């Protein structure tokens, strides 16, 4: 839910926004040398307060925001959850910076295998025009845990745990396939309690629409 009040200026209009209601007040002759977006006011969305003045924005995160991602794990061949490779790579880069080996501006590629179990299955998508798309989906199980921002970096307080499958398709699928925008080449989807990765994939076939 987003609400607030703003006076905004885009490249071709001046208007106001109250909550999610926009109203154009004045048409401005397009000037592509001008910044695309200016706004003045405040708004609240996604547990954050946004204060805007021209091109500047100041964001204040609320203490109850789920901004502290304290766990990022993947399921291995034994059914256990272990630290995901991207989480290990982040830890390694921080250690390198502290040791003076690198900096934020200098990127060093790091590849750390995590032993995640990969699945592969066929995936079927039917477009609105009746075209049937048959692709191959490669996927794995990922589990993340968040805490309220106010308790970071301690693992205390309310928590939110999300277990999903992360998927890569070998070809584009969806309504945008073959267009300038393109179709979907990957996504993630929340698993239900007691559901297997294969069952989640089949549920995506029934429920998920990939629009333009």
VMD Tcl script that draws the C-alpha trace (Angstrom):
set ca {
  {0.00 0.00 0.00}
  {1.38 3.40 -1.01}
  {0.02 6.72 0.15}
  {1.17 10.31 0.52}
  {1.09 13.62 -1.31}
  {3.38 14.82 -4.08}
  {3.61 17.51 -6.72}
  {5.49 15.97 -9.61}
  {6.92 17.06 -12.96}
  {7.72 14.62 -15.73}
  {9.19 15.48 -19.10}
  {5.79 16.52 -20.50}
  {3.41 17.18 -17.59}
  {2.94 18.76 -14.20}
  {0.58 17.07 -11.75}
  {-0.22 15.97 -8.24}
  {-0.53 12.58 -6.58}
  {-2.65 11.88 -3.51}
  {-2.28 8.28 -2.37}
  {-2.49 6.31 -5.65}
  {-4.54 8.93 -7.50}
  {-2.72 10.96 -10.16}
  {-4.03 14.13 -11.76}
  {-2.32 16.06 -14.57}
  {-2.60 19.80 -13.97}
  {-0.61 21.19 -16.85}
  {0.86 19.93 -20.08}
  {4.51 20.90 -20.54}
  {6.21 21.03 -23.90}
  {8.60 18.06 -23.90}
  {12.19 19.00 -23.21}
  {14.44 16.00 -23.44}
  {17.36 17.94 -22.00}
  {15.46 18.27 -18.73}
  {15.51 15.57 -16.06}
  {12.67 13.15 -16.60}
  {11.28 13.27 -13.07}
  {11.03 15.94 -10.36}
  {8.71 15.68 -7.38}
  {8.04 17.55 -4.16}
  {6.31 16.02 -1.15}
  {6.28 12.82 0.82}
  {4.98 9.30 0.48}
  {4.97 6.05 2.43}
  {5.30 2.61 0.86}
  {6.92 -0.74 1.59}
  {7.73 0.23 5.21}
  {9.63 3.34 4.16}
  {8.97 7.09 4.26}
  {10.15 8.99 1.16}
  {10.80 12.73 1.35}
  {11.29 14.34 -2.07}
  {12.55 17.75 -3.10}
  {13.25 18.16 -6.79}
  {15.81 15.55 -7.81}
  {16.66 14.65 -4.22}
  {15.09 11.87 -2.18}
  {15.64 10.89 1.43}
  {14.37 7.51 2.58}
  {13.67 6.59 6.19}
  {13.16 2.88 6.78}
  {10.73 1.85 9.48}
  {12.06 -0.36 12.33}
  {9.53 -3.07 11.46}
  {10.69 -3.35 7.85}
  {11.84 -6.83 6.80}
  {15.16 -5.36 5.70}
  {17.55 -7.72 7.47}
  {18.16 -10.79 5.29}
  {20.12 -12.96 7.72}
  {19.96 -16.30 5.92}
  {20.23 -17.32 2.27}
  {20.51 -21.08 1.80}
  {20.00 -23.72 -0.86}
  {19.07 -27.38 -0.54}
  {21.81 -29.90 -1.35}
  {21.70 -33.52 -2.51}
  {21.17 -34.74 1.08}
  {18.13 -32.54 1.64}
  {20.06 -30.21 3.95}
  {20.15 -26.43 3.65}
  {23.60 -24.90 3.22}
  {24.82 -21.33 2.61}
  {24.16 -20.26 -0.99}
  {27.13 -19.47 -3.20}
  {26.18 -15.79 -3.68}
  {26.04 -15.36 0.11}
  {29.48 -16.95 0.46}
  {30.83 -14.74 -2.32}
  {29.54 -11.63 -0.52}
  {31.32 -12.72 2.68}
  {34.52 -13.35 0.69}
  {34.43 -9.90 -0.98}
  {33.91 -8.18 2.37}
  {36.91 -10.06 3.78}
  {39.03 -9.03 0.76}
  {38.08 -5.37 1.20}
  {38.93 -5.47 4.90}
  {42.30 -7.01 4.01}
  {42.92 -4.19 1.53}
  {43.08 -6.54 -1.44}
  {40.25 -4.87 -3.32}
  {37.69 -2.08 -3.07}
  {34.06 -1.53 -4.00}
  {35.14 -0.01 -7.32}
  {37.32 -2.97 -8.24}
  {35.40 -6.16 -8.92}
  {37.07 -9.54 -8.55}
  {35.05 -12.50 -9.90}
  {34.55 -15.16 -7.22}
  {32.92 -18.52 -7.82}
  {32.18 -20.71 -4.81}
  {30.20 -23.93 -5.41}
  {27.54 -24.68 -2.80}
  {26.51 -28.21 -3.81}
  {22.90 -27.28 -4.50}
  {20.68 -30.00 -5.93}
  {19.54 -29.11 -9.43}
  {16.32 -30.41 -10.94}
  {15.37 -30.53 -14.60}
  {11.86 -30.96 -15.99}
  {9.80 -30.06 -19.01}
  {7.60 -26.98 -18.71}
  {4.49 -26.20 -20.72}
  {3.01 -22.75 -21.21}
  {-0.08 -21.93 -23.27}
  {-0.21 -18.38 -24.63}
  {-3.47 -16.48 -24.93}
  {-3.42 -16.97 -28.71}
  {-3.41 -20.76 -28.19}
  {0.29 -21.32 -28.96}
  {1.81 -24.06 -26.79}
  {5.38 -23.47 -25.64}
  {7.42 -26.47 -24.51}
  {10.69 -25.61 -22.75}
  {13.10 -27.13 -20.25}
  {13.18 -25.78 -16.71}
  {16.22 -26.10 -14.46}
  {15.55 -25.24 -10.85}
  {16.66 -25.59 -7.22}
  {15.22 -24.97 -3.75}
  {16.15 -21.72 -2.03}
  {15.27 -20.65 1.52}
  {15.68 -17.13 2.94}
  {15.04 -15.67 6.36}
  {14.38 -12.01 7.21}
  {14.21 -10.13 10.50}
  {13.02 -6.67 11.36}
  {15.60 -4.05 10.39}
  {15.78 -2.76 13.97}
  {17.26 -6.08 15.17}
  {19.94 -6.37 12.49}
  {22.48 -8.02 12.66}
  {21.07 -10.09 15.53}
  {18.80 -13.08 14.79}
  {16.13 -12.04 17.27}
  {12.59 -10.70 17.06}
  {9.86 -11.51 14.50}
  {10.99 -13.44 11.46}
  {9.79 -14.23 7.96}
  {10.96 -17.39 6.19}
  {10.43 -17.97 2.48}
  {11.09 -21.28 0.72}
  {10.78 -21.25 -3.04}
  {12.10 -22.80 -6.21}
  {14.28 -20.65 -8.45}
  {13.89 -21.49 -12.13}
  {15.81 -20.90 -15.35}
  {14.12 -21.69 -18.67}
  {16.21 -22.71 -21.69}
  {13.94 -20.56 -23.93}
  {11.64 -17.59 -23.56}
  {8.10 -18.26 -22.38}
  {5.10 -16.00 -21.99}
  {3.07 -13.46 -23.90}
  {6.10 -11.35 -24.78}
  {8.02 -14.15 -26.48}
  {9.38 -13.10 -29.85}
  {8.58 -9.41 -29.30}
  {10.93 -6.49 -28.65}
  {10.27 -6.86 -24.92}
  {10.91 -10.58 -24.84}
  {9.49 -13.37 -22.74}
  {10.38 -14.71 -19.33}
  {13.64 -16.66 -18.97}
  {13.48 -17.29 -15.23}
  {11.42 -16.79 -12.09}
  {10.91 -17.98 -8.53}
  {7.78 -19.28 -6.83}
  {6.83 -19.89 -3.22}
  {6.52 -23.53 -2.16}
  {3.57 -24.71 -0.09}
  {4.11 -26.76 3.10}
  {4.76 -30.41 2.24}
  {5.11 -29.66 -1.46}
  {7.93 -31.13 -3.55}
  {9.87 -29.00 -6.07}
  {8.22 -30.90 -8.94}
  {4.75 -30.26 -7.51}
  {5.54 -26.56 -7.18}
  {6.64 -26.44 -10.82}
  {3.38 -28.04 -11.96}
  {1.41 -25.57 -9.86}
  {3.24 -22.72 -11.63}
  {2.08 -24.18 -14.95}
  {-1.52 -23.91 -13.73}
  {-1.33 -20.54 -11.93}
  {1.41 -18.34 -13.34}
  {0.90 -16.02 -16.29}
  {3.89 -14.33 -17.92}
  {2.45 -11.13 -19.35}
  {4.22 -8.56 -21.51}
}
mol new
graphics top color blue
foreach p $ca { graphics top sphere $p radius 0.5 }
foreach p [lrange $ca 0 end-1] q [lrange $ca 1 end] { graphics top cylinder $p $q radius 0.2 }
display resetview
